[in-house]
Amino acid sequence: MYSKILLAVDGSDHSLRAAKEAITIAGNNMDSQITIVYVADHNDAKNDVLHSGSSVELDLQRRKKLQPVEEKIAEAAIKYRVKILHGSPGPAIVEYANSESFDILVIGSRGLNSLQEMVLGSVSHKVVKRANCPVLIVK
């Protein structure tokens, strides 16, 4: 079964549903560990820095987006770790997934910015095309 699970989250409802599926998958194997990955998008970075008082505050804001996911995984008593990446979400997730040899990648079908997804193509679509491991897209 799957023991190295990568869960890509962005704070959206879809990523919370993806977390529930990752928990279900991890629950089938006592040795499973979920790696929660969040990408600090370069396109939003300037705005985030301007509106936060410090880098510590910025990190807290990012972690706050992950809090519901972390709580659900902790409630299920599943081992997990958090990795914050920087860059464009699709390529950053793919590069990290491929470099760490995950057994499966779980991602929500839509993120926080639905307009951008319609115009540029969704992050989940980019991930599915380029990741070397199986990808589960959760609606």
Secondary structure, 3 states (H helix, E strand, C coil): CCCEEEEECCCCHHHHHHHHHHHHHHCCCCCCEEEEEEEEEHHHHHHHHHHCCCHHHHHHHHHHHHHHHHHHHHHCCCEEEEEEEEECHHHHHHHHHHHHCCCEEEEECCCCCHHHHHHHCCHHHHHHHHCCCCEEEEC
